[in-house]
Amino acid sequence: MKILQIVPRLPPAIDGLGDYALNLARQLRQDFGVETHFLVGNPDWTGTTETEGFPVIQLKQRSAQTFLSQLPRKVATILLHYVGYGYAKRGCPLWLVDGLRRWQSEHLQPRLVTMFHEVYASGKFWTSAFWLSPLQRNLAARLARLSDACLTSKQRYADILSQLSQGKHPQIPTLPVFSNIGEPKQVPALVERQRQLVVFGGYGKRLRVYQESWEELSQTCQLLGIETIVDIGPPTGLTLSTVNGVPVEEMGELSACEISNILLNSLAGFLVNRPDFLAKSGIFAAYCAHGMLPVTTQHDTFSADGIEAGKHYWVPQNQAIDFRDSSEMQAIADNACTWYKTHNLLNQGSIFASYLTAKVTT
């Protein structure tokens, strides 16, 4: 079976979503013999016409007509990775929704499966997101109704999409994102690891850690007895030598294998993220998959997507841990890892394959 995966970009661009789609393509090929043909929806993307044996088409222009003219003729099943801002500057890709509608009308048995990584934006009244939110919402609704199946990464998104689909998709599967840097089969106990803390992710995510959460990062290092902070990702432009006396080792951009090895040997991973968005955080997923103690700066009193403060992640200023008893930290790391395994890449590959081959109806 052959499918077309539509993505905004693919590696070497770093945005998380391209890596997600590529990892999924590998799993679908390995376990189910499903071959992926990629279509990159960003005309400015810089890449090759093939990656790991997967053919890649780059959209020349963002228009419905160009989209239709570049689609492989023999592919009748499309997996769309949807995030509005990935396909249009203001998050309103009318060309994409119109193109998919026309594609469906031209095929006898088309199948469209949409993974909603986002639904629509919102913001303060002086931002474009506020004024464009109704149009973004309308496009998401149209896309949900066009789709034969919808999936998403957050239960809140699933509830919204179910309403927008006007009864077509009463139950939408929720699949928190998987780790893009691998899933080790065995993870060492925390007591066997170096007392180092990892700050991992893209430029903006890590910049927020150092500029907005310096105090929390410093407190975490003190409470956990951290001896080294390992910074992984594109340069932040900051001069990072120490955090309250703890040396910072800037590693730069590394391969997935190199990052995985560092995470496996590290006690904790730090990130700045809203608790109700942890399910769609690739950074959080990587920390969980590698059996680390996830540390973040905020917590909610309620559970979101099966994730609870003090059970699946630690917040230094609000969650008390007896650091003389390493079993408490280990319990959090174990809970996070167990939560992750329920939706790891192996499981998600199986779920996506079911929807792509129409073995599941909604």
Secondary structure, DSSP 4 states (H G I P E B T S, - for coil): -EEEEEES--TTS-SSHHHHHHHHHHHHHHHH--EEEEEE--TT----SEETTEEEEE-SSSSHHHHHHHS-TT--EEEEEE-HHHHSTTS--HHHHHHHHHHHHH-SS-EEEEEES-------TTSHHHHHHHHHHHHHHHHHHH-SEEEES-HHHHHHHHHHTTTS-SS--B-PPPPTT---S----GGGSEEEEEEES-HHHHHHHHHH-HHHHHHHHHHHT--EEEEESS--SS--SEETTEEEEEEES--HHHHHHHHHTEEEEEE---GGGGGG-HHHHHHHHTT-EEEES---SS-BTTB-BTTTBB-TTT----TT-HHHHHHHHHHHHHHHHTT-HHHHHHHHHHHHTT-S--
